[in-house]
């Protein structure tokens, strides 16, 4: 596995965050969920750096020790309404828990001369964001990121829920299970994929997510502004 030693925002250098698993006695721990403490405080700035791509949030340029480079872009959320045309907002799991839902996307561009393979695994458990701010939001903020199937192309970015199809049947079948993605991307090629985020947030807030690369591989970051942020290891990019 090749490690990424440089993670830079197109307009500003940035250091990736880290996290540790909590002890079970943590006051924020909920059985069946995973609580990850917030990363150490550090300056982080996010820019929308390409106005030609709709609903773009962040753009990162990542380079490994061999000089291979990949551009990673992450999109803003869409959704919040029905995911199946029924008129019911969000998603109701088989256990009766009602989650809010949002769709995000990520785009990878291979700017190297060799192909690479990306492998991602998202956990079965939810994540809990502890409230680390002085903001009045209280309680547990539970987020469950999922990798749904479906082909995403740039022309779908202006459509409702980014044009995803078959989301509810996928969630019905895979809720509570790890979800995975594997894709090979050739030189000069790009690949886009969906991320579904189910949430139970006390009092609202602004959600932002994104795929980032660091020294130990790929991580996925989830931010609930102004409450806090978590990230978790999710996979790797290997050049062939």
Order of alpha helices (4+ residues) and beta strands (2+ residues): beta-beta-beta-beta-beta-beta-beta-beta-beta-beta-alpha-beta-beta-beta-beta-beta
